Amino acid sequence: MRIALGADHAGFDLKQYLATVLRDGGHEVEDLGTTSRESTDYPDWAMKVADAVATGRAERGVLVCGSGVGMAIVANRRRGVRAVAAVELMTVRLARQHNDANVLALGARLTAAPHAEAILVEFLATPFEGGRHVRRVEKMDRQG
């Protein structure tokens, strides 16, 4: 799977860890930055990943900042992006099954690397259920 990856300074270390996890899992990773722990603005990285997903350059996106919340808010402003900020497995599972979430936002200050890896694996492995959820996802994608 093609995955776009982005982080601000707070998420840099976790992004690096997850990039290795993804590559080791056979995924094609496009790392869109940031490239250091130097202070930077999370909206810049969230929009780069959101654009990659919305245009089809990436099948899914992964964002990392301090909480994951700011990244998800910014990414969701882009039509065709359905980002979920997740700190536990059930949220990401339901977001994939019911909302066809295509961007995962993680909080490096809230989620230890092994747990973030488990959330990421769940995000990638869980299919969209379709059915009654299709019309709802279509409505979301028409908004904005």
Summary of the structure (lengths in Angstrom):
residues: 144
radius of gyration: 13.7
end to end distance: 27.4
largest distance: 44.8
contacts: 517
relative contact order: 0.18
helix: 49%
strand: 17%
